Structure formats: structure tokens, C-alpha cells
Amino acid sequence: MTSHSTAALTGLLTAIFLSFGTAPALMGQTPPAGASSAAEPGVVAVEPAAARKRTPETSADACRPDRVSLRGGWGRTRFIVELADSDASRAQGLMNRTRMERTHGMLFVYPRPQRAAFWMRNTLIPLDMIFADAQGVVTRVHSNANPLDETVIDGGRGVQYVLEINGGLARRYGIAPGTQLRHPAIGPEPAWPCR
């Protein structure tokens, strides 16, 4: 890409961000601990705890089937997700994919709380696995599962939701037990309801 086309693209993206008011750098948001202060393409913006009150999500933004939001003492973030809510889709998961956008993930939804165990057979990218209970509260995080490793990763008992994201992002954002997930599939008494 030439410097002329880079400048044009930067100008276009700035105009888009300004029109939607969503660029973290333009909103004065700070990156999570360990992140660089420069905006990185494809990185999900983490909203610091102090900024939550001034930038509320609308109902339309908050609970869409293709988005999962997370919040904790570290701030907030969200990912674009594919749902794995059938036996077949849960069995397939993210196998045989050579890449996944940083802002994307897969949300596994089970019909009821249970013991959840995963492995990385035929999974070609490192993943973080975020295990959550029936209320959408994170109970365990397994960081950087190794591609193709068939070692069982036990999420423990009482798991109803598992969010898989690119390896290293959970630690980068501070996602840990106690973090709350919000998605329309989480219910009937979610810790962070869709309203």
C-alpha cells in the first residue's frame, strides 16, 4: 500500500469513526493493561470502568444474537460471535480454521448447566476458553489452549456457556472469574440482563 493510499484510508476510517462516535482513541478511552496506547487494527476496545456511565449501550447494541458483551472491574468489551447451540455445532466448534479475527469468537450454549470439557483436536489457532455458569458469570478461564493438543481442558461443573476467543485476549483484557457475560441466550436470570 502506498503512503498516499494509507493516508486516504486513514482519513476515511477517521470519518467513519467520527460519524459513529466509536473509535476508542477518539472517545478518550484507554487501552487495557499491557496494551499499547496506539490503536491496533482489529482489537476490541475495552471501556475503562470510569467511562461506563457516560457511554451506555442502547438495547439494540447490548443484546444482539451475534454479539457477546463482557464486563468486570477491568472495564467492558464485546465480541462478534457465532453461536454453537446444537450438538453438531458444539462438536464442530472452531476446528479447521486457520485464522479468526481478533474481534470474533464462538459462544457455546448448553441447554442446562453441566460439566464442560474441551480439547483442541483439529483446532489450528490458539484459543482462550471462558467458562460461565447459568447466570453468565465466568467461573474459569483457560488461556492459550495449544493448537491440535488433545489434552482435555476441564471447565468444571455448572458450566452453561463457553466463549472461545483468540489466545491471549482474556489475560490482556483482564477477563477472569467473576466477569459477567451478556447475550440474549443467557437466562432466565442473567447476572447482566438484556434490557
N, C-alpha and C positions, 0 to 999 in steps of 0.2 A: 504494500500500500504506500503510495507517495505521501509526502508531508502535506500536499495540497488536499488530497482526498481525506487524510486524517483530520485536518482542520475542519473540513466541511462536515464530516461525520460527527466530530465533537460538537460543533455548533448545532447540528440537527438534534443530537441527543440532549444537549442542554435545553433547547427549546421544548422538546417533549417533556423533560423532567419539570421544567418550569410550568408548563401548561397543566400538568397533573399534580405538581407540588409533592413529588415523591422521592426525589433524589436525596439520599441521606446527607451528602455533603452540603447541599443547598438548604436543607432543613436544620442545619447546625447539629446534627446527630454525631455522636462519637462512635467509633468502631469498638467492638468488644475487645477485652483484654487480649493482648498478643497480636491483634490485627494491625496492619499498617494504617496510618492516617489517610493515605491516599485511597480514593475509591477504587475497588478492584472489580473488573467486569465479572458479572455472574455471582457475586457474593450477596447473600441475603442480608439486608440491612437489619441490624439489631438496634432496637429503640431503647435508649437508656431509661432506667426506672423513673428518673426525674421528668422525662418528657412525656410519659404516658398520659397524663391528664390533659395535655394540650393538643394531642393528636389522636383523638378517639377514632376507632374504626366504625364505619357505618355497618348496619346489619347486612347489607349486600356484600361488603368486603369480608366481614367477620366469619360468615358461615356458608361457604360455597363447597360443593362436593369435591372440587379439585384443589382445595387449599386446606392446610392444617396450620393453625397458629399455635405458638408456644409462648408461655410467659413464666417468669420466675424473678427472683431477686436480682438477676443479671440483666433483665430487660425483656424484650419481646422480639420474636422473629416469626416468619412464616415460610412455608414451602409449598410449591405446586406438587400435588401428589396424584399418583394413580392409586386406585383402591384395589386391594386384594381381599375380596369379601366372599369368595366362594372357595370350596375345596380345591378346585382346579387352579384358580388364580393364586391362591396361597402356596400351592405346591410349586408353581412356576416361579413366582417371585421375580427377582431381578436376574435370573440366570441368563447366561449367554449374551449379556450386554457388554459392549466394550467401553462404554462411557455413559455418564449421566450428568446432566447439567448440575451445577452447584446448587441452584435454587430448587431442584427437584428431589423427589423421594417417592417412597411407596408406603402407604398406610395399610397394614394388615388388620382386618377387623374380624374378630371371632364372635360367634353367636352368644357366648357366655364366658365368664372368667374361667381360666384353666391354666394348667402348666404349659408354658410355651418353650419350645426348644428349636433352635435353628442350626443350620450348617451352611457352608459356603460351596457346596458341590456345584460345579459348573457356573459359579459366580466369578466374574472376571475382574471386578473392581472392588477395592476395599470399602467396607461399609461400617457405619455406626448403627447399632441396633438400640432403639429406645423403647423399653418395655413399660406399659402403663396399665393401670387397673381399670375397673369398670367405670370409674368416675373420670378417667383420663388423666390421672396423676401418675407421673413417672415413678416407677419403683426400682428400676435398674437401667444402667446404660453400659453397653458393651462397645468399647471403642476399637476402631480399626480392625475389624474382622479380616483375616487374611484371605485373599482370593484363592479359590479351589481347595481350601482346607476343609476336611470332613470332620474335624473335631466338633463335638456337639457344644453349642452355646446355649446354656440354660438360662432362660429369663425368669424362672421361678414360678411359683403358684400365683393364682389370682390375676393372670395377665389376660386382658381382653383386646388390647391394641398394641401393635408394634409399629413404630415408624423407623424405616430404614432411610438413611441419608448418606451422603458421601463421607468416607472415613476421615476423621479428624475434626469435623464440624461441631460435634457435640461439645468436645473439650474447648474448642475455640470460642464458642458462644457461652459456655458455662452451663449447658444443659445437664442437669443432674437430678437424682431423686428429689421429688417434691415439685419439680416443674409441672405445669399444667398444660394439657393439650386441649384445643378447641376445634371441633369438627362436627358437622351435622350427624354423623354416625355415632357419636359418643352420647350415651344416655342410658337410662331415662333420667338419672340425677347427676349430670356432669358437674365437676368442680368449677368449670368455667363455661357456663351455658351460652348457647347461641341466642342472642336477643336482638 
